Amino acid sequence: MAARRPKYLNLFRIKLPLPGVVSFLHRVSGALLFAVIPLCLAVFQLTLESAENFEKVRQGFGEPLAKMVLILLLWGFLHHFSAGLRFIAMDFHLGLELKNTRRNSFLVMALSLALTAMIGKWLW
């Protein structure tokens, strides 16, 4: 049996079930949100320095690339939040059956993408 085990782990060939994908994206979105904190603080500080800097930042957020980055960050927040609620419910032993876990994973994905689309449309 030991001879049949893979010698390396190829992450691109692993087929994760939907709950695994949601868990992975929860970690990715959390890392993304954590990494962007210094940038958000720098932009916030810039807006507080003067009215001219505030206007520059406001105009910068009007650019299509900046809007796409904001929509990506919005998805990261919404996915991390909704998946976090799912994981908190699981900590309280709610929805641990396989059928419920798959359904909740689908709801997390659908909710985060739908809210991102709705808010992103308004933002654009």
C-alpha positions as MATLAB code, in Angstrom:
seq = 'MAARRPKYLNLFRIKLPLPGVVSFLHRVSGALLFAVIPLCLAVFQLTLESAENFEKVRQGFGEPLAKMVLILLLWGFLHHFSAGLRFIAMDFHLGLELKNTRRNSFLVMALSLALTAMIGKWLW';
ca = [
       0.000    0.000    0.000;
       2.866    2.397    0.714;
       4.146    2.023   -2.864;
       0.865    3.404   -4.301;
       1.012    6.661   -2.367;
       2.059    9.745   -4.345;
       5.616   10.895   -3.858;
       4.692   14.581   -4.192;
       1.609   16.681   -3.693;
       0.406   18.444   -6.827;
      -2.127   21.015   -5.642;
      -3.355   21.675   -9.200;
      -4.495   18.059   -9.674;
      -6.455   17.778   -6.429;
     -10.211   18.002   -6.921;
     -11.559   19.690   -3.811;
     -15.252   19.428   -2.970;
     -17.159   22.686   -2.640;
     -16.708   22.912    1.163;
     -12.956   22.596    0.612;
     -13.014   25.341   -2.009;
     -14.964   27.618    0.357;
     -12.460   26.921    3.125;
      -9.511   27.629    0.818;
     -11.074   30.858   -0.461;
     -11.808   31.884    3.141;
      -8.087   31.715    3.844;
      -7.175   33.491    0.599;
      -9.671   36.286    1.213;
      -8.441   36.702    4.788;
      -4.835   36.952    3.611;
      -5.858   39.428    0.914;
      -7.704   41.620    3.391;
      -4.824   41.475    5.859;
      -2.273   42.372    3.174;
      -4.223   45.419    2.023;
      -4.541   46.991    5.503;
      -1.330   49.091    5.179;
      -2.460   50.387    1.778;
      -5.883   51.339    3.151;
      -4.292   53.143    6.091;
      -1.904   55.014    3.783;
      -4.753   56.127    1.528;
      -6.815   57.151    4.554;
      -3.915   59.189    5.920;
      -3.461   60.821    2.525;
      -7.110   61.875    2.431;
      -6.834   63.471    5.870;
      -3.784   65.585    5.006;
      -5.452   68.104    2.712;
      -8.472   68.749    0.529;
      -6.281   68.492   -2.580;
      -5.067   65.031   -1.602;
      -8.627   64.005   -0.840;
      -9.685   65.099   -4.325;
      -6.763   63.207   -5.901;
      -7.752   60.026   -4.080;
     -11.395   60.512   -5.047;
     -10.451   60.905   -8.694;
      -8.110   57.928   -8.459;
     -10.934   55.727   -7.227;
     -12.872   56.758  -10.333;
     -10.414   54.913  -12.588;
     -11.552   51.517  -13.945;
      -8.518   49.648  -12.555;
      -9.115   51.084   -9.078;
     -12.779   50.106   -9.280;
     -11.816   46.550  -10.231;
      -9.449   46.369   -7.255;
     -12.199   47.681   -4.982;
     -14.620   45.077   -6.319;
     -12.028   42.345   -5.688;
     -11.573   43.604   -2.124;
     -15.334   43.791   -1.729;
     -15.623   40.145   -2.784;
     -12.830   39.259   -0.347;
     -14.671   40.927    2.500;
     -18.081   39.485    1.652;
     -16.744   35.969    1.139;
     -14.646   36.078    4.297;
     -17.590   37.393    6.300;
     -20.149   34.880    5.033;
     -17.745   31.932    5.253;
     -16.783   33.087    8.735;
     -20.438   32.964    9.781;
     -20.609   29.442    8.356;
     -17.555   28.375   10.334;
     -18.929   29.918   13.527;
     -22.147   27.933   13.020;
     -20.044   24.801   12.546;
     -18.235   25.571   15.813;
     -21.643   25.398   17.477;
     -22.217   22.015   15.779;
     -24.825   23.394   13.386;
     -24.955   22.035    9.847;
     -22.241   19.414   10.198;
     -24.003   16.757    8.132;
     -22.610   16.308    4.621;
     -25.789   17.471    2.880;
     -26.015   20.621    5.019;
     -22.303   21.323    4.630;
     -22.565   21.234    0.843;
     -25.696   23.385    0.877;
     -24.124   25.940    3.227;
     -20.994   26.058    1.073;
     -23.112   26.742   -1.986;
     -24.985   29.472   -0.088;
     -21.696   31.117    0.943;
     -20.465   31.177   -2.656;
     -23.801   32.357   -4.053;
     -24.278   35.025   -1.390;
     -20.784   36.469   -1.677;
     -20.868   36.548   -5.483;
     -24.423   37.941   -5.661;
     -23.714   40.695   -3.130;
     -20.445   41.512   -4.885;
     -22.274   41.782   -8.210;
     -25.007   43.998   -6.768;
     -22.697   46.324   -4.866;
     -20.119   46.242   -7.680;
     -22.757   47.351  -10.187;
     -23.602   50.280   -7.931;
     -19.893   51.031   -7.448;
     -19.080   50.944  -11.138;
];
